[in-house]
């Protein structure tokens, strides 16, 4: 227990970080250890190339987009930013009381959807275009389907989700199209394994 407290004491504003993210002291220590392992040069920040050591991202067909989400609009990520971004993937704690006037939790359904939306909306115009959707589909499905099938999937997806008929998917349309999907389950990582 002593080493836990001494590690936490080395992290500036750790109490605020835990309150903002909902991570427990054990989670924070585990994430701090992971951050230090990625920061091989001991700079106190991470660059996109530092994420190359994460095999799950290397195997993920949209791993480069996920890494990009950590850095947009930054060039480096410090420990606090690293933890706040990972908090999007923390399962929702249904037993955690909501404090009045507190901001929406980082790991709320809405914030998870915003994070997912930005993986598609690469030009940051607030809409997912057919071309942006096709790029993600190509990355995820690759050679498993023909280009014609990919285009058909993209067209059908936009047709079904595009409520205002502008040939793109806004965040609100994206959110509405995923109403029945269990985002908490699909976008959650168990941090203590």
TORSE-538565 format. One line per field, with one value per residue (C-alpha): residue number from 1; residue in three letters; x, y, z. Coordinates in nm, 2 decimals, m for minus. Layout:
BEGIN
nr: c(NUM:...);
rest: c(ALA:...);
px: c(X:...);
py: c(Y:...);
pz: c(Z:...);
END
This chain:
BEGIN
nr: c(1:2:3:4:5:6:7:8:9:10:11:12:13:14:15:16:17:18:19:20:21:22:23:24:25:26:27:28:29:30:31:32:33:34:35:36:37:38:39:40:41:42:43:44:45:46:47:48:49:50:51:52:53:54:55:56:57:58:59:60:61:62:63:64:65:66:67:68:69:70:71:72:73:74:75:76:77:78:79:80:81:82:83:84:85:86:87:88:89:90:91:92:93:94:95:96:97:98:99:100:101:102:103:104:105:106:107:108:109:110:111:112:113:114:115:116:117:118:119:120:121:122:123:124:125:126:127:128:129:130:131:132:133:134:135:136:137:138:139:140:141:142:143:144:145:146:147:148:149:150:151:152:153:154:155:156:157:158:159:160:161:162:163:164:165:166:167:168:169:170:171:172:173:174:175:176:177:178:179:180:181:182:183:184:185:186:187:188:189:190:191:192:193);
rest: c(UNK:UNK:UNK:UNK:UNK:UNK:UNK:UNK:UNK:UNK:UNK:UNK:UNK:UNK:UNK:UNK:UNK:UNK:UNK:UNK:UNK:UNK:UNK:UNK:UNK:UNK:UNK:UNK:UNK:UNK:UNK:UNK:UNK:UNK:UNK:UNK:UNK:UNK:UNK:UNK:UNK:UNK:UNK:UNK:UNK:UNK:UNK:UNK:UNK:UNK:UNK:UNK:UNK:UNK:UNK:UNK:UNK:UNK:UNK:UNK:UNK:UNK:UNK:UNK:UNK:UNK:UNK:UNK:UNK:UNK:UNK:UNK:UNK:UNK:UNK:UNK:UNK:UNK:UNK:UNK:UNK:UNK:UNK:UNK:UNK:UNK:UNK:UNK:UNK:UNK:UNK:UNK:UNK:UNK:UNK:UNK:UNK:UNK:UNK:UNK:UNK:UNK:UNK:UNK:UNK:UNK:UNK:UNK:UNK:UNK:UNK:UNK:UNK:UNK:UNK:UNK:UNK:UNK:UNK:UNK:UNK:UNK:UNK:UNK:UNK:UNK:UNK:UNK:UNK:UNK:UNK:UNK:UNK:UNK:UNK:UNK:UNK:UNK:UNK:UNK:UNK:UNK:UNK:UNK:UNK:UNK:UNK:UNK:UNK:UNK:UNK:UNK:UNK:UNK:UNK:UNK:UNK:UNK:UNK:UNK:UNK:UNK:UNK:UNK:UNK:UNK:UNK:UNK:UNK:UNK:UNK:UNK:UNK:UNK:UNK:UNK:UNK:UNK:UNK:UNK:UNK:UNK:UNK:UNK:UNK:UNK:UNK:UNK:UNK:UNK:UNK:UNK:UNK);
px: c(0.00:0.29:0.42:0.07:0.05:0.41:0.33:0.01:0.20:0.43:0.14:0.05:m0.33:m0.40:m0.72:m0.86:m0.76:m0.94:m1.25:m1.26:m1.21:m1.36:m1.05:m0.95:m0.61:m0.52:m0.63:m0.42:m0.11:m0.16:m0.21:0.10:0.31:0.18:0.25:0.61:0.66:0.55:0.77:1.09:1.30:1.15:1.04:0.72:0.51:0.42:0.44:0.24:0.53:0.54:0.20:0.36:0.45:0.08:0.01:m0.37:m0.34:m0.09:m0.34:m0.64:m0.73:m0.81:m0.53:m0.38:m0.71:m0.73:m0.38:m0.47:m0.76:m0.51:m0.31:m0.56:m0.50:m0.18:0.16:0.23:0.03:0.12:0.00:m0.31:m0.43:m0.34:m0.56:m0.85:m0.85:m0.85:m1.13:m1.36:m1.31:m1.38:m1.71:m1.99:m2.01:m2.38:m2.34:m2.13:m2.35:m2.38:m2.27:m2.50:m2.37:m2.08:m1.99:m2.10:m1.86:m1.59:m1.71:m2.08:m2.26:m2.26:m1.89:m1.81:m2.02:m1.83:m1.50:m1.62:m1.76:m1.42:m1.26:m1.47:m1.49:m1.13:m1.16:m1.34:m1.62:m1.89:m2.01:m1.91:m1.89:m1.93:m1.55:m1.47:m1.70:m1.54:m1.19:m1.29:m1.47:m1.17:m0.94:m1.17:m1.29:m0.99:m0.98:m1.27:m1.52:m1.50:m1.49:m1.84:m1.96:m1.79:m1.95:m2.29:m2.24:m2.14:m2.43:m2.68:m2.54:m2.56:m2.91:m3.03:m2.86:m2.88:m3.21:m3.16:m3.06:m2.74:m2.54:m2.34:m2.39:m2.40:m2.32:m2.68:m2.77:m2.48:m2.61:m2.96:m2.85:m2.67:m2.95:m3.01:m2.63:m2.48:m2.20:m2.08:m2.01:m1.85:m1.63:m1.52:m1.18:m1.12:m0.82:m0.73:m0.65);
py: c(0.00:0.23:0.21:0.29:0.61:0.71:0.66:0.87:1.15:1.18:1.26:1.63:1.70:1.33:1.39:1.61:1.36:1.08:1.29:1.40:1.05:0.82:0.61:0.45:0.49:0.14:0.24:0.56:0.37:0.11:0.38:0.57:0.25:0.21:0.57:0.54:0.22:0.39:0.70:0.50:0.82:0.96:1.29:1.31:1.31:1.08:1.13:0.93:0.69:0.59:0.42:0.17:m0.05:m0.12:m0.44:m0.40:m0.07:m0.22:m0.50:m0.27:m0.16:0.19:0.20:0.50:0.69:0.60:0.72:1.04:1.10:1.12:1.39:1.60:1.90:1.83:1.71:1.55:1.40:1.43:1.19:1.38:1.40:1.03:0.94:1.17:1.02:0.66:0.75:0.75:0.37:0.32:0.13:0.35:0.32:0.30:0.31:0.63:0.92:1.22:1.54:1.84:2.09:1.85:1.81:1.51:1.22:1.16:0.80:0.90:0.75:1.09:1.14:0.79:0.86:1.19:1.01:0.74:1.01:1.19:0.86:0.89:1.27:1.31:1.66:1.78:1.95:1.79:1.55:1.20:1.21:0.91:0.93:0.93:0.64:0.45:0.50:0.35:0.06:m0.01:m0.01:m0.24:m0.48:m0.46:m0.74:m0.93:m0.75:m0.59:m0.22:m0.23:m0.40:m0.13:0.14:m0.02:m0.05:0.32:0.43:0.23:0.35:0.71:0.66:0.51:0.76:1.08:1.23:1.58:1.44:1.63:1.32:1.31:1.20:1.47:1.38:1.40:1.16:0.93:0.93:0.86:0.57:0.41:0.45:0.07:m0.02:m0.08:0.17:0.12:m0.24:m0.19:0.10:m0.02:m0.16:m0.33:m0.15:m0.39:m0.73);
pz: c(0.00:0.08:m0.28:m0.41:m0.21:m0.30:m0.67:m0.64:m0.46:m0.76:m1.00:m0.99:m0.93:m0.90:m0.69:m0.97:m1.23:m1.05:m0.99:m1.36:m1.50:m1.25:m1.23:m0.90:m0.75:m0.87:m1.23:m1.22:m1.10:m1.38:m1.64:m1.50:m1.54:m1.89:m1.97:m1.84:m2.04:m2.36:m2.28:m2.32:m2.33:m2.01:m2.17:m1.97:m2.28:m2.57:m2.95:m3.20:m3.27:m2.90:m2.96:m3.20:m2.90:m2.84:m3.02:m3.00:m3.19:m3.44:m3.52:m3.54:m3.90:m3.78:m3.52:m3.69:m3.65:m3.28:m3.23:m3.42:m3.18:m2.90:m3.07:m3.25:m3.22:m3.01:m3.12:m2.78:m2.49:m2.13:m1.86:m1.76:m2.13:m2.18:m1.88:m1.99:m2.34:m2.20:m1.97:m2.28:m2.27:m1.90:m1.84:m1.71:m1.33:m1.27:m0.89:m0.90:m0.77:m1.00:m0.84:m0.90:m1.15:m1.24:m1.61:m1.80:m1.73:m1.99:m2.03:m2.09:m2.39:m2.56:m2.51:m2.63:m2.94:m3.00:m2.97:m3.22:m3.46:m3.48:m3.60:m3.91:m3.95:m4.05:m4.20:m3.88:m4.06:m3.83:m4.09:m4.21:m4.59:m4.82:m4.89:m4.51:m4.45:m4.75:m4.61:m4.27:m4.44:m4.66:m4.36:m4.16:m4.43:m4.67:m4.92:m4.77:m5.00:m5.34:m5.40:m5.54:m5.22:m5.01:m5.21:m5.17:m4.79:m4.77:m4.98:m4.79:m4.45:m4.56:m4.70:m4.38:m4.14:m4.34:m4.21:m4.36:m4.70:m4.74:m4.84:m4.52:m4.16:m3.89:m3.52:m3.43:m3.72:m3.61:m3.25:m3.36:m3.59:m3.30:m3.04:m3.01:m2.99:m2.65:m2.69:m2.33:m2.40:m2.75:m2.63:m2.29:m2.19:m1.86:m1.73:m1.45:m1.58);
END
